[in-house]
Amino acid sequence: MTIPEKTSCVIIGGGIMGTSMAYHMAELGYEDVVLLERKKLSCGTTWHAAGLLTRSRASANLIRLAKYSLELYTRLPEETGQSIGLKLNGSLSVTSNPERLEEFHRGM
């Protein structure tokens, strides 16, 4: 592959952050985003992320981010024609800590 001589954006690293940045920039209308990865996409530390999409988080912003992520991952296969392997199995949260219980209720 030939790297363009000129572009508005170069992203180095094809992990979860780099691919997310490239996706969202394209969604914003950028047509000349270049993503550089030394091996295969998501072959670094991203591959072993647990991928838990629970909405029980420590802050309202993290709850919104988790909700957005789930909505995005749900529509990606239709948008791209590629399976992302998403499995919605549910989760179980157990705590005896009142702060964690409050965190859980914020995510509902």
TORGUZA-911660 format. One record per residue (C-alpha): z, y, x; residue number from 0. Coordinates in steps of 0.5 Angstrom, whole numbers, plus 2048, in hexadecimal, padded with zeros to 3 digits. Example, Ala and Ser with C-alpha at 12.3 -4.5 7.8 and 13.67 -1.06 7.14 Angstrom:
<sites>
+-----+-----+-----+-----+
:  c3 :  c2 :  c1 : pos :
+-----+-----+-----+-----+
: 810 : 7F7 : 819 :   0 :
: 80E : 7FE : 81B :   1 :
+-----+-----+-----+-----+
</sites>
This chain:
<sites>
+-----+-----+-----+-----+
:  c3 :  c2 :  c1 : pos :
+-----+-----+-----+-----+
: 800 : 800 : 800 :   0 :
: 7FE : 807 : 802 :   1 :
: 804 : 80C : 802 :   2 :
: 801 : 813 : 7FF :   3 :
: 801 : 819 : 804 :   4 :
: 804 : 81D : 7FF :   5 :
: 809 : 81C : 7F9 :   6 :
: 80E : 820 : 7F5 :   7 :
: 813 : 81B : 7F6 :   8 :
: 815 : 815 : 7FB :   9 :
: 81A : 810 : 7F9 :  10 :
: 81D : 80C : 7FF :  11 :
: 820 : 805 : 7FC :  12 :
: 81E : 801 : 7F7 :  13 :
: 825 : 7FF : 7F4 :  14 :
: 828 : 801 : 7ED :  15 :
: 828 : 808 : 7EF :  16 :
: 821 : 809 : 7F2 :  17 :
: 81E : 805 : 7ED :  18 :
: 822 : 809 : 7E7 :  19 :
: 820 : 80F : 7EB :  20 :
: 819 : 80E : 7EB :  21 :
: 819 : 80B : 7E4 :  22 :
: 81C : 812 : 7E1 :  23 :
: 818 : 816 : 7E5 :  24 :
: 812 : 813 : 7E2 :  25 :
: 815 : 814 : 7DB :  26 :
: 815 : 81B : 7DD :  27 :
: 80E : 81B : 7DE :  28 :
: 80E : 81B : 7E6 :  29 :
: 807 : 817 : 7E8 :  30 :
: 808 : 817 : 7EF :  31 :
: 80E : 814 : 7F1 :  32 :
: 80E : 80F : 7F7 :  33 :
: 814 : 80A : 7F7 :  34 :
: 815 : 806 : 7FE :  35 :
: 818 : 800 : 7FF :  36 :
: 818 : 7FC : 805 :  37 :
: 818 : 7F5 : 802 :  38 :
: 818 : 7F3 : 7FB :  39 :
: 81B : 7F8 : 7F5 :  40 :
: 822 : 7F6 : 7F4 :  41 :
: 823 : 7F1 : 7F9 :  42 :
: 828 : 7F5 : 7FD :  43 :
: 82F : 7F6 : 7FA :  44 :
: 82D : 7F7 : 7F2 :  45 :
: 82B : 7F0 : 7F2 :  46 :
: 832 : 7ED : 7F1 :  47 :
: 835 : 7F3 : 7ED :  48 :
: 839 : 7F0 : 7E7 :  49 :
: 835 : 7F4 : 7E2 :  50 :
: 83A : 7F4 : 7DD :  51 :
: 838 : 7F9 : 7D7 :  52 :
: 83F : 7FA : 7D4 :  53 :
: 841 : 801 : 7D1 :  54 :
: 848 : 801 : 7D3 :  55 :
: 848 : 806 : 7D9 :  56 :
: 84D : 80B : 7DB :  57 :
: 849 : 811 : 7D9 :  58 :
: 845 : 814 : 7D3 :  59 :
: 83F : 815 : 7D8 :  60 :
: 840 : 80E : 7DB :  61 :
: 840 : 80B : 7D4 :  62 :
: 839 : 80F : 7D2 :  63 :
: 836 : 80D : 7D8 :  64 :
: 838 : 806 : 7D6 :  65 :
: 835 : 807 : 7CF :  66 :
: 82F : 80A : 7D2 :  67 :
: 82E : 804 : 7D7 :  68 :
: 82E : 7FF : 7D2 :  69 :
: 829 : 803 : 7CD :  70 :
: 824 : 803 : 7D3 :  71 :
: 825 : 7FC : 7D6 :  72 :
: 824 : 7FA : 7CE :  73 :
: 81D : 7FE : 7CE :  74 :
: 81A : 7FD : 7D5 :  75 :
: 817 : 7F6 : 7D4 :  76 :
: 813 : 7F9 : 7CE :  77 :
: 811 : 7FF : 7D2 :  78 :
: 80F : 7FC : 7D8 :  79 :
: 80D : 7F5 : 7D6 :  80 :
: 812 : 7F2 : 7DB :  81 :
: 818 : 7EE : 7D9 :  82 :
: 81E : 7F0 : 7DD :  83 :
: 822 : 7EA : 7DB :  84 :
: 827 : 7EE : 7D7 :  85 :
: 82C : 7E9 : 7D3 :  86 :
: 831 : 7EC : 7CE :  87 :
: 836 : 7E7 : 7CE :  88 :
: 83C : 7EC : 7CC :  89 :
: 843 : 7ED : 7D0 :  90 :
: 84A : 7EC : 7D0 :  91 :
: 84F : 7F1 : 7D2 :  92 :
: 856 : 7EF : 7D3 :  93 :
: 85C : 7F4 : 7D5 :  94 :
: 863 : 7F5 : 7D4 :  95 :
: 862 : 7FC : 7D7 :  96 :
: 863 : 802 : 7D2 :  97 :
: 85E : 806 : 7D6 :  98 :
: 859 : 801 : 7D6 :  99 :
: 859 : 800 : 7CF : 100 :
: 858 : 807 : 7CE : 101 :
: 852 : 807 : 7D2 : 102 :
: 84F : 801 : 7CE : 103 :
: 850 : 805 : 7C7 : 104 :
: 84C : 80B : 7CA : 105 :
: 846 : 806 : 7CC : 106 :
: 846 : 803 : 7C4 : 107 :
+-----+-----+-----+-----+
</sites>
